[in-house]
Amino acid sequence: EPLENILPPLYYPLEDVEEIAQLEATIKPYVEEALARFVTGDLDIENDWDAHLDELQKLGLDRYLELTQNAYDMSSFSK
């Protein structure tokens, strides 16, 4: 894969570190479990996808993406 397609490690401002850690601690396990449930058929992509997206929003996905985008924008990689 071309190097320009790989996201480098990001460094978050000190004031965001605790918040990003808390968000990751809830979002990542949920995504891993949901992925397994979609793959095994326990969740149906047609019937359960909207509920999955709603749950991600409740877990703070928008804020997580905002903090990640800010860290990327401050990095030398975005220039």
TADAPE-V532776 format. One record per residue. RES is the residue in three letters. SS is DSSP state (helix for helix, strand for strand, loop for the rest). PSI is psi in whole degrees, 0 to 359 (NA if undefined). OMEGA is omega in degrees with one decimal (NA if undefined). Layout:
RES|SS|PSI|OMEGA ; RES|SS|PSI|OMEGA
This chain:
GLU|loop|137|179.5 ; PRO|loop|141|-177.6 ; LEU|helix|329|-178.7 ; GLU|helix|349|178.4 ; ASN|helix|359|-177.3 ; ILE|loop|127|178.8 ; LEU|loop|123|179.9 ; PRO|loop|167|174.2 ; PRO|loop|138|-179.7 ; LEU|loop|147|178.0 ; TYR|loop|119|-176.4 ; TYR|loop|146|173.8 ; PRO|loop|147|-176.5 ; LEU|helix|323|-178.1 ; GLU|helix|346|179.9 ; ASP|helix|349|-172.0 ; VAL|helix|312|-178.2 ; GLU|helix|318|-178.8 ; GLU|helix|316|-179.5 ; ILE|helix|323|178.7 ; ALA|helix|319|178.9 ; GLN|helix|318|178.8 ; LEU|helix|315|178.8 ; GLU|helix|324|-177.8 ; ALA|helix|338|177.8 ; THR|helix|322|-175.5 ; ILE|helix|312|-175.2 ; LYS|helix|312|177.9 ; PRO|helix|323|178.1 ; TYR|helix|314|-179.4 ; VAL|helix|317|179.5 ; GLU|helix|316|179.4 ; GLU|helix|316|-179.5 ; ALA|helix|319|178.0 ; LEU|helix|312|179.3 ; ALA|helix|320|-179.0 ; ARG|helix|324|176.1 ; PHE|helix|318|-178.4 ; VAL|helix|319|-177.4 ; THR|helix|351|179.2 ; GLY|loop|1|176.9 ; ASP|loop|328|171.1 ; LEU|loop|144|-178.8 ; ASP|loop|128|-177.4 ; ILE|helix|323|-179.2 ; GLU|helix|318|-173.1 ; ASN|helix|335|-171.4 ; ASP|helix|356|-174.6 ; TRP|helix|314|-178.8 ; ASP|helix|320|177.0 ; ALA|helix|323|177.3 ; HIS|helix|313|178.8 ; LEU|helix|320|177.4 ; ASP|helix|318|179.8 ; GLU|helix|320|176.5 ; LEU|helix|320|177.4 ; GLN|helix|317|178.9 ; LYS|helix|328|-179.6 ; LEU|loop|354|176.1 ; GLY|loop|27|-177.8 ; LEU|helix|318|-179.7 ; ASP|helix|317|179.1 ; ARG|helix|318|177.9 ; TYR|helix|314|179.8 ; LEU|helix|323|177.7 ; GLU|helix|313|179.2 ; LEU|helix|320|179.0 ; THR|helix|317|178.4 ; GLN|helix|318|177.9 ; ASN|helix|317|179.1 ; ALA|helix|318|178.6 ; TYR|helix|315|-179.3 ; ASP|helix|328|179.1 ; MET|helix|347|-177.9 ; SER|loop|163|177.4 ; SER|helix|347|-176.8 ; PHE|helix|337|-176.9 ; SER|helix|356|-176.0 ; LYS|loop|NA|NA
